[in-house]
Amino acid sequence: MGKVRCRTLKEIIGERQLPLVDFLKIDTEGNDFPVLKSLAEYLRPSFARVIHVEMTRNAEAIFKLMTDCGYAGFTVRDQSGRQLALKFQAYERGGPASFFHPVETASDCGHDVLWCGKDSIVAGHLKDLGDEFSTLSP
């Protein structure tokens, strides 16, 4: 077997001199908190606009880190298959397309969380869609 040089996300961002990242998916098999924490000065909504995190471990630590850095979280709605099918049908007829709702505490976080700037257009749009979407409940 050969050796593979590992590089951090922070190193890659600096090396490529990225001015911003529109969408970042962190999926490191339960090691998401150390990866997020290592981003340091890059972990801000003006640089990483939307971050997808699988919250399988360290949910409280991730929630605190992300909210302290100015992010708002949105998690997948916990719906039955029937409820999702009905809402998807409404979407196909031109209804809202949000399957996410805001998280207020770490315990609200589902498995998948989208993080975006708390006062960003994306957060406002997801909140509006989530509010509209909740009115379609059967």
Secondary structure, 3 states (H helix, E strand, C coil): CCCCCCCCHHHHHHHHCCCCEEEEEECCCCCHHHHHHHCHHHCCCCCEEEEEEECCCCHHHHHHHHHHCCEEEEEECCCCHHHHHHHHHHHHCCCCCCCEEECCCHHHCCCEEEEEECCCHHHHHHHHHHHHHHCCCC
